[in-house]
Amino acid sequence: MSKQCELSTATKNYLAEFHCILNRMVSGMTSAELNNSISHNFIVQMIPHHQAAIEMSENILKYTNNPELKNIASGIITEQKKSIENMCSIECICEKPENSEKALNSYEHNMRNIMYKMFCRMENANENNRVNCNFMYEMIPHHIGAVEMSELTLKYDICKQLKPILYAIIRSQKEGIEEMRNLLKCIDC
């Protein structure tokens, strides 16, 4: 990682905002009020996760001139807002089905492992004066986390209204990961 003094003012501002967003996401996901429903627990932890993706994308849009990255960031904003809306619309329905203590303990253990791995990868993402690259190095582990959390949740007894949302998250995040990895190669990050 480059020393902070070598970073441009714009890069420092971009990274400062990213770290604020990351801290809000970590706080929102780890302090979410969980109950006996895996469906509910997924929703209340995924909403701050999605909100962070929206804010990260809005942040990069202030700094990038790359049309492909602008398109990716705009797509993330649209997709994540729709997903939050969909989750909010089923939250009351999905908090009712309860899971066994054994299932809850297993789910929460695995979910914590996924979240903390994602937090660590995002916190330690490569930082340099190429903010386009920085954004993708931060967003790829964020997307990988969403895929892994969604795939984990599908292994449990969850409310049927949540399943299409999980499949949509997996599909869109995998597409986004591939898009960003391709762009990283193209712009030689």
Backbone as JSON Lines, residues from 0, in Angstrom:
{"i":0,"aa":"M","n":[0.84,-1.18,0.0],"ca":[0.0,0.0,0.0],"c":[0.89,1.24,0.0]}
{"i":1,"aa":"S","n":[0.5,2.26,-0.78],"ca":[1.28,3.49,-0.84],"c":[1.16,4.24,0.47]}
{"i":2,"aa":"K","n":[2.2,4.99,0.8],"ca":[2.15,5.83,1.99],"c":[1.13,6.93,1.76]}
{"i":3,"aa":"Q","n":[0.45,7.31,2.83],"ca":[-0.6,8.32,2.74],"c":[-0.07,9.62,2.12]}
{"i":4,"aa":"C","n":[1.18,10.02,2.43],"ca":[1.72,11.29,1.93],"c":[1.91,11.29,0.41]}
{"i":5,"aa":"E","n":[1.96,10.13,-0.21],"ca":[2.15,10.04,-1.64],"c":[0.82,10.15,-2.4]}
{"i":6,"aa":"L","n":[-0.28,10.11,-1.68],"ca":[-1.59,10.14,-2.33],"c":[-2.0,11.58,-2.64]}
{"i":7,"aa":"S","n":[-2.68,11.75,-3.76],"ca":[-3.19,13.07,-4.14],"c":[-4.33,13.45,-3.2]}
{"i":8,"aa":"T","n":[-4.67,14.73,-3.2],"ca":[-5.77,15.22,-2.36],"c":[-7.07,14.54,-2.76]}
{"i":9,"aa":"A","n":[-7.31,14.41,-4.06],"ca":[-8.54,13.76,-4.53],"c":[-8.61,12.31,-4.05]}
{"i":10,"aa":"T","n":[-7.49,11.61,-4.13],"ca":[-7.45,10.21,-3.68],"c":[-7.69,10.14,-2.18]}
{"i":11,"aa":"K","n":[-7.06,11.02,-1.42],"ca":[-7.27,11.04,0.03],"c":[-8.74,11.27,0.37]}
{"i":12,"aa":"N","n":[-9.37,12.2,-0.35],"ca":[-10.78,12.49,-0.11],"c":[-11.66,11.29,-0.47]}
{"i":13,"aa":"Y","n":[-11.36,10.67,-1.61],"ca":[-12.1,9.48,-2.03],"c":[-11.96,8.38,-0.97]}
{"i":14,"aa":"L","n":[-10.74,8.11,-0.54],"ca":[-10.49,7.03,0.42],"c":[-11.08,7.33,1.79]}
{"i":15,"aa":"A","n":[-11.04,8.59,2.21],"ca":[-11.63,8.96,3.51],"c":[-13.13,8.66,3.49]}
{"i":16,"aa":"E","n":[-13.78,9.01,2.39],"ca":[-15.22,8.74,2.28],"c":[-15.48,7.23,2.22]}
{"i":17,"aa":"F","n":[-14.65,6.51,1.48],"ca":[-14.82,5.05,1.43],"c":[-14.74,4.44,2.83]}
{"i":18,"aa":"H","n":[-13.74,4.85,3.6],"ca":[-13.57,4.27,4.94],"c":[-14.74,4.64,5.87]}
{"i":19,"aa":"C","n":[-15.31,5.81,5.71],"ca":[-16.51,6.17,6.48],"c":[-17.68,5.26,6.09]}
{"i":20,"aa":"I","n":[-17.84,5.03,4.79],"ca":[-18.91,4.14,4.3],"c":[-18.7,2.74,4.84]}
{"i":21,"aa":"L","n":[-17.47,2.26,4.75],"ca":[-17.15,0.91,5.24],"c":[-17.47,0.8,6.73]}
{"i":22,"aa":"N","n":[-17.09,1.79,7.51],"ca":[-17.35,1.75,8.95],"c":[-18.85,1.73,9.25]}
{"i":23,"aa":"R","n":[-19.64,2.52,8.5],"ca":[-21.1,2.5,8.68],"c":[-21.67,1.14,8.34]}
{"i":24,"aa":"M","n":[-21.15,0.54,7.26],"ca":[-21.64,-0.79,6.86],"c":[-21.32,-1.82,7.94]}
{"i":25,"aa":"V","n":[-20.08,-1.83,8.41],"ca":[-19.69,-2.79,9.44],"c":[-20.58,-2.62,10.67]}
{"i":26,"aa":"S","n":[-20.78,-1.38,11.09],"ca":[-21.62,-1.11,12.25],"c":[-23.06,-1.57,12.01]}
{"i":27,"aa":"G","n":[-23.6,-1.24,10.85],"ca":[-24.98,-1.62,10.53],"c":[-25.19,-3.12,10.46]}
{"i":28,"aa":"M","n":[-24.22,-3.81,9.89],"ca":[-24.36,-5.27,9.74],"c":[-24.13,-5.99,11.06]}
{"i":29,"aa":"T","n":[-23.2,-5.52,11.87],"ca":[-22.88,-6.23,13.1],"c":[-23.8,-5.87,14.26]}
{"i":30,"aa":"S","n":[-24.5,-4.73,14.15],"ca":[-25.41,-4.34,15.23],"c":[-26.88,-4.54,14.85]}
{"i":31,"aa":"A","n":[-27.13,-5.16,13.7],"ca":[-28.51,-5.41,13.27],"c":[-29.23,-6.25,14.32]}
{"i":32,"aa":"E","n":[-30.49,-5.93,14.56],"ca":[-31.27,-6.65,15.56],"c":[-31.77,-7.97,14.98]}
{"i":33,"aa":"L","n":[-31.16,-9.06,15.44],"ca":[-31.48,-10.38,14.92],"c":[-32.57,-11.03,15.77]}
{"i":34,"aa":"N","n":[-33.31,-11.95,15.14],"ca":[-34.32,-12.71,15.89],"c":[-34.22,-14.19,15.51]}
{"i":35,"aa":"N","n":[-35.28,-14.94,15.68],"ca":[-35.26,-16.38,15.42],"c":[-35.58,-16.76,13.98]}
{"i":36,"aa":"S","n":[-35.55,-15.78,13.09],"ca":[-35.83,-16.03,11.67],"c":[-34.59,-15.72,10.83]}
{"i":37,"aa":"I","n":[-34.07,-16.73,10.17],"ca":[-32.92,-16.53,9.28],"c":[-33.28,-15.57,8.16]}
{"i":38,"aa":"S","n":[-34.51,-15.66,7.67],"ca":[-34.95,-14.75,6.6],"c":[-34.85,-13.3,7.06]}
{"i":39,"aa":"H","n":[-35.4,-13.03,8.23],"ca":[-35.36,-11.68,8.8],"c":[-33.9,-11.24,9.01]}
{"i":40,"aa":"N","n":[-33.1,-12.12,9.57],"ca":[-31.71,-11.78,9.88],"c":[-30.92,-11.44,8.63]}
{"i":41,"aa":"F","n":[-31.15,-12.19,7.55],"ca":[-30.48,-11.88,6.29],"c":[-30.86,-10.47,5.83]}
{"i":42,"aa":"I","n":[-32.14,-10.18,5.86],"ca":[-32.63,-8.89,5.36],"c":[-32.02,-7.73,6.15]}
{"i":43,"aa":"V","n":[-32.05,-7.81,7.49],"ca":[-31.57,-6.68,8.29],"c":[-30.05,-6.5,8.21]}
{"i":44,"aa":"Q","n":[-29.34,-7.56,7.81],"ca":[-27.9,-7.41,7.62],"c":[-27.55,-7.03,6.18]}
{"i":45,"aa":"M","n":[-28.39,-7.44,5.22],"ca":[-28.09,-7.13,3.83],"c":[-28.46,-5.7,3.46]}
{"i":46,"aa":"I","n":[-29.44,-5.12,4.11],"ca":[-29.81,-3.74,3.77],"c":[-28.64,-2.77,4.0]}
{"i":47,"aa":"P","n":[-27.95,-2.79,5.16],"ca":[-26.79,-1.89,5.27],"c":[-25.65,-2.25,4.31]}
{"i":48,"aa":"H","n":[-25.56,-3.53,3.94],"ca":[-24.57,-3.96,2.96],"c":[-24.86,-3.32,1.6]}
{"i":49,"aa":"H","n":[-26.12,-3.4,1.18],"ca":[-26.52,-2.79,-0.09],"c":[-26.38,-1.27,-0.04]}
{"i":50,"aa":"Q","n":[-26.76,-0.66,1.09],"ca":[-26.67,0.8,1.22],"c":[-25.22,1.24,1.04]}
{"i":51,"aa":"A","n":[-24.29,0.46,1.57],"ca":[-22.87,0.78,1.4],"c":[-22.46,0.74,-0.07]}
{"i":52,"aa":"A","n":[-22.97,-0.24,-0.83],"ca":[-22.64,-0.32,-2.26],"c":[-23.14,0.91,-3.0]}
{"i":53,"aa":"I","n":[-24.33,1.38,-2.62],"ca":[-24.89,2.6,-3.24],"c":[-23.98,3.79,-2.94]}
{"i":54,"aa":"E","n":[-23.6,3.94,-1.67],"ca":[-22.76,5.07,-1.27],"c":[-21.36,4.98,-1.88]}
{"i":55,"aa":"M","n":[-20.8,3.78,-1.95],"ca":[-19.48,3.61,-2.57],"c":[-19.54,4.0,-4.05]}
{"i":56,"aa":"S","n":[-20.63,3.62,-4.71],"ca":[-20.79,3.94,-6.13],"c":[-20.99,5.43,-6.34]}
{"i":57,"aa":"E","n":[-21.76,6.06,-5.46],"ca":[-21.93,7.52,-5.55],"c":[-20.59,8.22,-5.31]}
{"i":58,"aa":"N","n":[-19.79,7.66,-4.42],"ca":[-18.47,8.23,-4.14],"c":[-17.58,8.18,-5.37]}
{"i":59,"aa":"I","n":[-17.49,7.03,-6.03],"ca":[-16.6,6.94,-7.2],"c":[-17.1,7.81,-8.34]}
{"i":60,"aa":"L","n":[-18.4,8.0,-8.46],"ca":[-18.94,8.83,-9.54],"c":[-18.48,10.29,-9.43]}
{"i":61,"aa":"K","n":[-18.07,10.71,-8.25],"ca":[-17.54,12.08,-8.07],"c":[-16.12,12.22,-8.61]}
{"i":62,"aa":"Y","n":[-15.44,11.08,-8.8],"ca":[-14.0,11.12,-9.13],"c":[-13.64,10.51,-10.48]}
{"i":63,"aa":"T","n":[-14.48,9.65,-11.01],"ca":[-14.08,8.93,-12.23],"c":[-14.54,9.63,-13.5]}
{"i":64,"aa":"N","n":[-13.73,9.48,-14.55],"ca":[-14.12,9.91,-15.89],"c":[-14.26,8.71,-16.82]}
{"i":65,"aa":"N","n":[-14.03,7.51,-16.28],"ca":[-14.08,6.29,-17.09],"c":[-15.54,5.92,-17.37]}
{"i":66,"aa":"P","n":[-15.94,5.92,-18.65],"ca":[-17.35,5.65,-18.97],"c":[-17.81,4.25,-18.55]}
{"i":67,"aa":"E","n":[-16.93,3.26,-18.66],"ca":[-17.31,1.9,-18.26],"c":[-17.54,1.82,-16.76]}
{"i":68,"aa":"L","n":[-16.68,2.47,-16.0],"ca":[-16.83,2.44,-14.55],"c":[-18.05,3.25,-14.12]}
{"i":69,"aa":"K","n":[-18.31,4.37,-14.81],"ca":[-19.53,5.14,-14.52],"c":[-20.76,4.27,-14.73]}
{"i":70,"aa":"N","n":[-20.74,3.48,-15.8],"ca":[-21.86,2.58,-16.11],"c":[-22.01,1.51,-15.02]}
{"i":71,"aa":"I","n":[-20.88,0.93,-14.6],"ca":[-20.91,-0.09,-13.54],"c":[-21.46,0.52,-12.25]}
{"i":72,"aa":"A","n":[-20.95,1.67,-11.85],"ca":[-21.39,2.31,-10.6],"c":[-22.87,2.69,-10.66]}
{"i":73,"aa":"S","n":[-23.3,3.23,-11.78],"ca":[-24.72,3.58,-11.93],"c":[-25.6,2.34,-11.86]}
{"i":74,"aa":"G","n":[-25.14,1.25,-12.48],"ca":[-25.88,-0.01,-12.43],"c":[-25.98,-0.55,-11.01]}
{"i":75,"aa":"I","n":[-24.89,-0.44,-10.24],"ca":[-24.91,-0.88,-8.84],"c":[-25.95,-0.09,-8.06]}
{"i":76,"aa":"I","n":[-25.97,1.22,-8.25],"ca":[-26.93,2.07,-7.53],"c":[-28.36,1.63,-7.83]}
{"i":77,"aa":"T","n":[-28.68,1.48,-9.11],"ca":[-30.03,1.08,-9.51],"c":[-30.39,-0.29,-8.95]}
{"i":78,"aa":"E","n":[-29.49,-1.26,-9.13],"ca":[-29.73,-2.64,-8.7],"c":[-29.9,-2.75,-7.19]}
{"i":79,"aa":"Q","n":[-29.03,-2.08,-6.44],"ca":[-29.07,-2.19,-4.98],"c":[-30.29,-1.47,-4.39]}
{"i":80,"aa":"K","n":[-30.67,-0.34,-4.98],"ca":[-31.88,0.35,-4.51],"c":[-33.11,-0.53,-4.7]}
{"i":81,"aa":"K","n":[-33.2,-1.18,-5.85],"ca":[-34.32,-2.07,-6.13],"c":[-34.32,-3.26,-5.16]}
{"i":82,"aa":"S","n":[-33.15,-3.82,-4.9],"ca":[-33.05,-4.95,-3.98],"c":[-33.46,-4.55,-2.56]}
{"i":83,"aa":"I","n":[-33.04,-3.36,-2.11],"ca":[-33.46,-2.88,-0.78],"c":[-34.97,-2.74,-0.74]}
{"i":84,"aa":"E","n":[-35.52,-2.15,-1.78],"ca":[-36.98,-1.98,-1.87],"c":[-37.69,-3.34,-1.78]}
{"i":85,"aa":"N","n":[-37.17,-4.32,-2.52],"ca":[-37.77,-5.66,-2.5],"c":[-37.67,-6.3,-1.12]}
{"i":86,"aa":"M","n":[-36.53,-6.15,-0.46],"ca":[-36.36,-6.73,0.88],"c":[-37.28,-6.04,1.9]}
{"i":87,"aa":"C","n":[-37.37,-4.73,1.81],"ca":[-38.25,-4.0,2.74],"c":[-39.71,-4.43,2.57]}
{"i":88,"aa":"S","n":[-40.1,-4.71,1.33],"ca":[-41.5,-5.08,1.07],"c":[-41.88,-6.45,1.65]}
{"i":89,"aa":"I","n":[-40.9,-7.31,1.92],"ca":[-41.21,-8.65,2.46],"c":[-40.73,-8.82,3.9]}
{"i":90,"aa":"E","n":[-40.13,-7.79,4.47],"ca":[-39.52,-7.92,5.81],"c":[-40.52,-8.4,6.86]}
{"i":91,"aa":"C","n":[-41.73,-7.84,6.88],"ca":[-42.73,-8.25,7.88],"c":[-43.15,-9.71,7.69]}
{"i":92,"aa":"I","n":[-43.33,-10.12,6.45],"ca":[-43.74,-11.5,6.16],"c":[-42.62,-12.46,6.56]}
{"i":93,"aa":"C","n":[-41.4,-12.08,6.27],"ca":[-40.25,-12.99,6.45],"c":[-39.72,-13.05,7.87]}
{"i":94,"aa":"E","n":[-40.24,-12.22,8.78],"ca":[-39.76,-12.34,10.16],"c":[-40.55,-13.36,10.95]}
{"i":95,"aa":"K","n":[-41.67,-13.83,10.38],"ca":[-42.52,-14.78,11.09],"c":[-42.0,-16.21,11.13]}
{"i":96,"aa":"P","n":[-41.56,-16.79,10.01],"ca":[-41.09,-18.19,10.12],"c":[-39.85,-18.26,11.01]}
{"i":97,"aa":"E","n":[-39.92,-19.11,12.02],"ca":[-38.79,-19.25,12.94],"c":[-37.97,-20.48,12.6]}
{"i":98,"aa":"N","n":[-36.67,-20.38,12.84],"ca":[-35.74,-21.49,12.61],"c":[-35.33,-22.08,13.96]}
{"i":99,"aa":"S","n":[-34.88,-23.31,13.91],"ca":[-34.43,-23.98,15.14],"c":[-33.17,-23.31,15.67]}
{"i":100,"aa":"E","n":[-32.92,-23.51,16.95],"ca":[-31.72,-22.94,17.57],"c":[-30.46,-23.46,16.89]}
{"i":101,"aa":"K","n":[-30.47,-24.75,16.53],"ca":[-29.31,-25.35,15.86],"c":[-29.07,-24.67,14.5]}
{"i":102,"aa":"A","n":[-30.14,-24.49,13.72],"ca":[-30.01,-23.83,12.42],"c":[-29.53,-22.39,12.59]}
{"i":103,"aa":"L","n":[-30.11,-21.67,13.56],"ca":[-29.72,-20.28,13.79],"c":[-28.25,-20.17,14.17]}
{"i":104,"aa":"N","n":[-27.8,-21.04,15.07],"ca":[-26.4,-21.0,15.5],"c":[-25.45,-21.29,14.33]}
{"i":105,"aa":"S","n":[-25.81,-22.28,13.53],"ca":[-24.99,-22.62,12.36],"c":[-24.95,-21.45,11.37]}
{"i":106,"aa":"Y","n":[-26.13,-20.9,11.08],"ca":[-26.23,-19.78,10.13],"c":[-25.42,-18.58,10.64]}
{"i":107,"aa":"E","n":[-25.61,-18.2,11.9],"ca":[-24.94,-17.02,12.44],"c":[-23.43,-17.2,12.47]}
{"i":108,"aa":"H","n":[-22.97,-18.39,12.79],"ca":[-21.52,-18.67,12.78],"c":[-20.95,-18.48,11.37]}
{"i":109,"aa":"N","n":[-21.6,-19.1,10.39],"ca":[-21.12,-19.01,9.0],"c":[-21.26,-17.59,8.45]}
{"i":110,"aa":"M","n":[-22.34,-16.91,8.82],"ca":[-22.56,-15.54,8.35],"c":[-21.47,-14.62,8.92]}
{"i":111,"aa":"R","n":[-21.16,-14.77,10.19],"ca":[-20.09,-13.95,10.8],"c":[-18.76,-14.17,10.08]}
{"i":112,"aa":"N","n":[-18.44,-15.42,9.77],"ca":[-17.19,-15.71,9.06],"c":[-17.15,-15.01,7.7]}
{"i":113,"aa":"I","n":[-18.24,-15.08,6.96],"ca":[-18.31,-14.42,5.65],"c":[-18.16,-12.91,5.8]}
{"i":114,"aa":"M","n":[-18.91,-12.34,6.75],"ca":[-18.88,-10.89,6.93],"c":[-17.49,-10.39,7.3]}
{"i":115,"aa":"Y","n":[-16.87,-11.05,8.27],"ca":[-15.57,-10.56,8.73],"c":[-14.48,-10.74,7.67]}
{"i":116,"aa":"K","n":[-14.58,-11.78,6.88],"ca":[-13.64,-11.95,5.77],"c":[-13.82,-10.81,4.77]}
{"i":117,"aa":"M","n":[-15.08,-10.48,4.47],"ca":[-15.38,-9.38,3.55],"c":[-14.89,-8.06,4.12]}
{"i":118,"aa":"F","n":[-15.18,-7.79,5.4],"ca":[-14.74,-6.53,6.03],"c":[-13.22,-6.39,5.92]}
{"i":119,"aa":"C","n":[-12.52,-7.46,6.2],"ca":[-11.05,-7.45,6.18],"c":[-10.52,-7.19,4.78]}
{"i":120,"aa":"R","n":[-11.09,-7.88,3.8],"ca":[-10.64,-7.69,2.41],"c":[-10.91,-6.26,1.93]}
{"i":121,"aa":"M","n":[-12.04,-5.7,2.32],"ca":[-12.35,-4.33,1.9],"c":[-11.43,-3.34,2.6]}
{"i":122,"aa":"E","n":[-11.22,-3.53,3.9],"ca":[-10.36,-2.63,4.67],"c":[-8.93,-2.64,4.15]}
{"i":123,"aa":"N","n":[-8.49,-3.8,3.68],"ca":[-7.1,-3.95,3.22],"c":[-6.96,-3.92,1.71]}
{"i":124,"aa":"A","n":[-7.98,-3.43,1.02],"ca":[-7.91,-3.33,-0.44],"c":[-6.76,-2.41,-0.83]}
{"i":125,"aa":"N","n":[-6.2,-2.67,-2.0],"ca":[-5.09,-1.88,-2.53],"c":[-5.5,-0.41,-2.61]}
{"i":126,"aa":"E","n":[-4.63,0.47,-2.15],"ca":[-4.89,1.91,-2.22],"c":[-3.73,2.6,-2.93]}
{"i":127,"aa":"N","n":[-4.06,3.31,-4.01],"ca":[-3.07,4.1,-4.73],"c":[-3.78,5.28,-5.37]}
{"i":128,"aa":"N","n":[-3.08,6.04,-6.19],"ca":[-3.68,7.23,-6.8],"c":[-4.63,6.93,-7.95]}
{"i":129,"aa":"R","n":[-4.85,5.66,-8.23],"ca":[-5.78,5.29,-9.3],"c":[-7.12,4.91,-8.67]}
{"i":130,"aa":"V","n":[-7.97,5.93,-8.45],"ca":[-9.22,5.69,-7.72],"c":[-10.13,4.7,-8.42]}
{"i":131,"aa":"N","n":[-10.07,4.64,-9.75],"ca":[-10.88,3.65,-10.48],"c":[-10.52,2.23,-10.02]}
{"i":132,"aa":"C","n":[-9.23,1.98,-9.92],"ca":[-8.75,0.67,-9.48],"c":[-9.12,0.44,-8.02]}
{"i":133,"aa":"N","n":[-8.93,1.47,-7.18],"ca":[-9.26,1.36,-5.76],"c":[-10.72,0.93,-5.58]}
{"i":134,"aa":"F","n":[-11.62,1.59,-6.3],"ca":[-13.05,1.27,-6.19],"c":[-13.31,-0.2,-6.49]}
{"i":135,"aa":"M","n":[-12.74,-0.7,-7.57],"ca":[-13.0,-2.1,-7.94],"c":[-12.36,-3.07,-6.96]}
{"i":136,"aa":"Y","n":[-11.17,-2.73,-6.44],"ca":[-10.54,-3.57,-5.42],"c":[-11.37,-3.62,-4.14]}
{"i":137,"aa":"E","n":[-12.12,-2.56,-3.88],"ca":[-13.01,-2.51,-2.71],"c":[-14.34,-3.2,-2.99]}
{"i":138,"aa":"M","n":[-14.87,-2.98,-4.19],"ca":[-16.21,-3.47,-4.51],"c":[-16.24,-4.96,-4.81]}
{"i":139,"aa":"I","n":[-15.19,-5.51,-5.38],"ca":[-15.2,-6.95,-5.69],"c":[-15.38,-7.78,-4.42]}
{"i":140,"aa":"P","n":[-14.61,-7.56,-3.34],"ca":[-14.88,-8.36,-2.13],"c":[-16.26,-8.08,-1.53]}
{"i":141,"aa":"H","n":[-16.76,-6.86,-1.73],"ca":[-18.11,-6.53,-1.27],"c":[-19.13,-7.41,-2.0]}
{"i":142,"aa":"H","n":[-18.99,-7.5,-3.31],"ca":[-19.89,-8.34,-4.12],"c":[-19.71,-9.82,-3.78]}
{"i":143,"aa":"I","n":[-18.48,-10.26,-3.6],"ca":[-18.24,-11.67,-3.24],"c":[-18.95,-11.97,-1.91]}
{"i":144,"aa":"G","n":[-18.88,-11.05,-0.97],"ca":[-19.59,-11.22,0.29],"c":[-21.08,-11.4,0.1]}
{"i":145,"aa":"A","n":[-21.69,-10.59,-0.77],"ca":[-23.13,-10.7,-1.03],"c":[-23.48,-12.06,-1.62]}
{"i":146,"aa":"V","n":[-22.65,-12.53,-2.55],"ca":[-22.89,-13.84,-3.16],"c":[-22.81,-14.93,-2.09]}
{"i":147,"aa":"E","n":[-21.76,-14.9,-1.29],"ca":[-21.57,-15.93,-0.27],"c":[-22.66,-15.89,0.79]}
{"i":148,"aa":"M","n":[-23.09,-14.7,1.2],"ca":[-24.17,-14.58,2.19],"c":[-25.49,-15.1,1.63]}
{"i":149,"aa":"S","n":[-25.74,-14.81,0.36],"ca":[-26.98,-15.26,-0.28],"c":[-26.97,-16.78,-0.46]}
{"i":150,"aa":"E","n":[-25.84,-17.31,-0.92],"ca":[-25.74,-18.77,-1.09],"c":[-25.89,-19.49,0.25]}
{"i":151,"aa":"L","n":[-25.3,-18.93,1.3],"ca":[-25.45,-19.52,2.63],"c":[-26.92,-19.54,3.04]}
{"i":152,"aa":"T","n":[-27.61,-18.43,2.87],"ca":[-29.0,-18.32,3.31],"c":[-29.9,-19.3,2.59]}
{"i":153,"aa":"L","n":[-29.61,-19.56,1.32],"ca":[-30.41,-20.52,0.55],"c":[-30.3,-21.95,1.08]}
{"i":154,"aa":"K","n":[-29.3,-22.25,1.91],"ca":[-29.14,-23.59,2.46],"c":[-30.09,-23.87,3.63]}
{"i":155,"aa":"Y","n":[-30.8,-22.84,4.07],"ca":[-31.65,-22.97,5.25],"c":[-33.12,-22.83,4.87]}
{"i":156,"aa":"D","n":[-33.98,-23.13,5.85],"ca":[-35.42,-22.99,5.68],"c":[-35.76,-21.5,5.79]}
{"i":157,"aa":"I","n":[-36.1,-20.89,4.67],"ca":[-36.36,-19.45,4.64],"c":[-37.71,-19.19,3.98]}
{"i":158,"aa":"C","n":[-38.2,-17.98,4.13],"ca":[-39.5,-17.66,3.54],"c":[-39.38,-17.63,2.02]}
{"i":159,"aa":"K","n":[-40.4,-18.11,1.36],"ca":[-40.35,-18.29,-0.1],"c":[-40.19,-16.96,-0.84]}
{"i":160,"aa":"Q","n":[-40.68,-15.86,-0.25],"ca":[-40.57,-14.55,-0.92],"c":[-39.12,-14.06,-0.99]}
{"i":161,"aa":"L","n":[-38.28,-14.59,-0.11],"ca":[-36.88,-14.15,-0.1],"c":[-36.06,-14.84,-1.19]}
{"i":162,"aa":"K","n":[-36.44,-16.04,-1.56],"ca":[-35.62,-16.82,-2.5],"c":[-35.34,-16.11,-3.83]}
{"i":163,"aa":"P","n":[-36.36,-15.53,-4.5],"ca":[-36.04,-14.85,-5.77],"c":[-35.1,-13.66,-5.59]}
{"i":164,"aa":"I","n":[-35.18,-13.02,-4.44],"ca":[-34.28,-11.89,-4.16],"c":[-32.85,-12.41,-4.03]}
{"i":165,"aa":"L","n":[-32.68,-13.53,-3.34],"ca":[-31.35,-14.12,-3.17],"c":[-30.76,-14.53,-4.52]}
{"i":166,"aa":"Y","n":[-31.58,-15.17,-5.36],"ca":[-31.1,-15.57,-6.69],"c":[-30.72,-14.35,-7.52]}
{"i":167,"aa":"A","n":[-31.49,-13.26,-7.4],"ca":[-31.18,-12.04,-8.14],"c":[-29.87,-11.41,-7.65]}
{"i":168,"aa":"I","n":[-29.66,-11.44,-6.33],"ca":[-28.41,-10.91,-5.77],"c":[-27.23,-11.71,-6.31]}
{"i":169,"aa":"I","n":[-27.33,-13.03,-6.26],"ca":[-26.23,-13.89,-6.72],"c":[-25.92,-13.62,-8.19]}
{"i":170,"aa":"R","n":[-26.96,-13.57,-9.01],"ca":[-26.77,-13.34,-10.44],"c":[-26.13,-11.98,-10.72]}
{"i":171,"aa":"S","n":[-26.7,-10.93,-10.14],"ca":[-26.21,-9.57,-10.44],"c":[-24.81,-9.35,-9.89]}
{"i":172,"aa":"Q","n":[-24.52,-9.88,-8.69],"ca":[-23.2,-9.66,-8.1],"c":[-22.12,-10.44,-8.86]}
{"i":173,"aa":"K","n":[-22.45,-11.65,-9.3],"ca":[-21.47,-12.42,-10.09],"c":[-21.19,-11.71,-11.42]}
{"i":174,"aa":"E","n":[-22.23,-11.17,-12.04],"ca":[-22.03,-10.41,-13.28],"c":[-21.16,-9.18,-13.02]}
{"i":175,"aa":"G","n":[-21.44,-8.5,-11.9],"ca":[-20.66,-7.31,-11.55],"c":[-19.2,-7.63,-11.29]}
{"i":176,"aa":"I","n":[-18.95,-8.74,-10.6],"ca":[-17.57,-9.16,-10.32],"c":[-16.83,-9.4,-11.63]}
{"i":177,"aa":"E","n":[-17.48,-10.1,-12.54],"ca":[-16.84,-10.39,-13.84],"c":[-16.57,-9.1,-14.61]}
{"i":178,"aa":"E","n":[-17.54,-8.19,-14.62],"ca":[-17.37,-6.91,-15.31],"c":[-16.18,-6.14,-14.74]}
{"i":179,"aa":"M","n":[-16.11,-6.07,-13.42],"ca":[-15.02,-5.31,-12.79],"c":[-13.67,-5.98,-13.0]}
{"i":180,"aa":"R","n":[-13.61,-7.3,-12.92],"ca":[-12.33,-7.98,-13.16],"c":[-11.85,-7.74,-14.58]}
{"i":181,"aa":"N","n":[-12.77,-7.75,-15.54],"ca":[-12.4,-7.46,-16.93],"c":[-11.91,-6.03,-17.08]}
{"i":182,"aa":"L","n":[-12.59,-5.09,-16.41],"ca":[-12.18,-3.68,-16.51],"c":[-10.83,-3.46,-15.83]}
{"i":183,"aa":"L","n":[-10.59,-4.14,-14.72],"ca":[-9.27,-4.04,-14.05],"c":[-8.16,-4.42,-15.01]}
{"i":184,"aa":"K","n":[-8.38,-5.47,-15.79],"ca":[-7.37,-5.88,-16.78],"c":[-7.22,-4.84,-17.88]}
{"i":185,"aa":"C","n":[-8.34,-4.31,-18.35],"ca":[-8.31,-3.35,-19.46],"c":[-7.6,-2.06,-19.09]}
{"i":186,"aa":"I","n":[-7.78,-1.61,-17.86],"ca":[-7.15,-0.35,-17.48],"c":[-5.85,-0.59,-16.73]}
{"i":187,"aa":"D","n":[-5.39,-1.84,-16.77],"ca":[-4.08,-2.22,-16.26],"c":[-3.88,-1.85,-14.79]}
{"i":188,"aa":"C","n":[-4.78,-2.4,-13.97],"ca":[-4.63,-2.17,-12.51],"c":[-3.7,-3.21,-11.95]}
